[in-house]
Amino acid sequence: MASNNQPAAPILSEARKNFKVSKKEIENLLEMHAEMEGEQSGQAGRRPDRLQVLHRAAIIMITACWEAYLEILFREAFKYLLDHSDNPQGMPRAMKNMLVIK
């Protein structure tokens, strides 16, 4: 690791950029859901099939967005550790193999 006392430079995370894009898509789905649900307000009973499908799609997108965010974040973290290690060769081979450098 660097031994100087300078603060670390901010990391422009690809994971964060991708998450922001996906988050906007999810917000659009939730807005559509709210609009469609507003049309059904006051009606008793189960949600219409169209709303249920939209609801499930939002849950799937949220899960996929979070999974992609974590995968990219872990790759970035491994790369950061390797780049800032005094001896990257000393890192476990399995850790090095997990890192995919583009």
Secondary structure, DSSP 8 states (H G I E B T S, - for coil): ---S---------HHHHHHHHHHHHHHHHHHHHHHHHHHTTT--SS--HHHHHHHHHHHHHHHHHHHHHHHHHHHHHHHHHHHT-S-GGGS-HHHHHH----
